[in-house]
Amino acid sequence: MKQNPVEHAVEMLCLKGCKALWTDISLMEDGEILPELQGLDDEQRNQVLVEIKSIMAVYKGSCSL
């Protein structure tokens, strides 16, 4: 079964680690298209950003609980 491209992008970004994700969120908010988001349309990239921000909300700006 083929994986959803949004889920795949989220997984690839999460593999980079906590600190890299905060940088990636900032870049995505500035409109940068990261390599992991190549091939996704605007709506899909926005879905990835929303999902990543939701995941990272538990860290509240840092990488420690």
N, C-alpha and C positions, 0 to 999 in steps of 0.2 A: 504494500500500500504506500502510495506517495505521500510524503510529509507536506503539510501546509507550509507554504513559503514564509509566512509570518512567524510561525512557530520555529521553523528552522533558523531564521535570522536571529530570533531571541536566544535560542540555544547557542548559536555561534558567538554572539556578543557576550553571553554569560560565561562562556569558557575563558574569556579574557581576564576575568577577575573583577573584584569589587572596585578597586581604584580606577582601573581602565574604564569601567562602566560609567563612573561619574564624569569622566572626560568625554566619553562617547555621548552621554545625554546632553552635555553642554554643546558639543559639536552638532548634534542632531537638531537641537533647539535653534541653532544658528543657521540651519538649512543645509548643512554639509551632508552629502550622501556617502556614508561609510562603505568600505568594500563589502561588508556583510549585507548591505542593503541594495547592492547592484541588482537590477532586474525587477525590483519592486516598484509599484506605482506610488503616487503620493499618498493615497489612502492606506496602502499597506505599510509604508514607512511610518505614517502617523500611528498606526496600530502597534507597530514595534515600539515606538517611543512611549506610548501609553503603557504598554505591558512592562517595559523595562523600568519605567518610573514607578509603577505599582510594586514591582519586585523590590526595588531599591528603597521604597518608602520605609521599610523596617529599619534601615540603617541610618535614616535621618541625617544625611550629609556626610557620614563617616563610614568607615569600614569595620567598626567595632560595635558590639551591642551594648 
